[in-house]
Amino acid sequence: MQLDHSFTVPAAPDDAWQLFQDLGRVAPCMPGAVLDTLDGDSFTGRVKVKVGAVQMSYRGEGTVTRDGAAHSMLLDLSGSETRGAGTASATVSATLTVHPAGTLVRVRTDLDITGRPAQFGRGIMTEVGDRIVQQFATRLEELLRDAGPGASAVSTTGLAETLQGRHAPEPEAIDLGAAALPVLLRKAAAPTAALLFAVVVIQALRRRSRR
């Protein structure tokens, strides 16, 4: 499944690129995610999501490859449910270009997912992805506004040292149900209407047969 998203950040491309290279600052901006370890361009982490009353936790790992000249990066990610048989893998490419608002970030995700989330079609996954990307972009904007693009609240090296010997906090689950529900309702509208029509017809035929 291929998903495409884009957003803008209020910073020049060079400053935004500098920020995106610092996983220690960027990772906490991703809803539902926690970075556990960081070793150069390799990292491990956890993601927790919920759909209604159902919660799913994933533990995974990834690597990042950067192209400074093109202001682009490629992430290879893989993970599995901590309690379940579901798996997820993704290749995520991000490209930064100049934009009147600062920097335009284009993100393309090639996603392969199994288990319970696989029941959602591409339309639902795209809408859910849009919501997550918007939250991510909002947090990045707050980070740039509060700390400034040239300042690093936690450097990559400092984060790696901080993570050693301690367990990162449990991620706060991002509620996909709120994002998926409108799409699920639209998807179910036609079958539901057909079912109701069938029930009405059957009841009418039964009443007619009793006369």
Secondary structure as GFF3:
##gff-version 3
##sequence-region A 1 211
A	DSSP	beta_strand	2	9	.	.	.	ID=ss1
A	DSSP	alpha_helix	13	20	.	.	.	ID=ss2
A	DSSP	alpha_helix	23	26	.	.	.	ID=ss3
A	DSSP	three_ten_helix	27	29	.	.	.	ID=ss4
A	DSSP	beta_strand	33	39	.	.	.	ID=ss5
A	DSSP	beta_strand	42	51	.	.	.	ID=ss6
A	DSSP	beta_strand	54	67	.	.	.	ID=ss7
A	DSSP	beta_strand	72	81	.	.	.	ID=ss8
A	DSSP	beta_strand	87	99	.	.	.	ID=ss9
A	DSSP	beta_strand	102	113	.	.	.	ID=ss10
A	DSSP	three_ten_helix	116	119	.	.	.	ID=ss11
A	DSSP	alpha_helix	122	147	.	.	.	ID=ss12
A	DSSP	alpha_helix	156	163	.	.	.	ID=ss13
A	DSSP	beta_strand	174	175	.	.	.	ID=ss14
A	DSSP	alpha_helix	176	210	.	.	.	ID=ss15
###
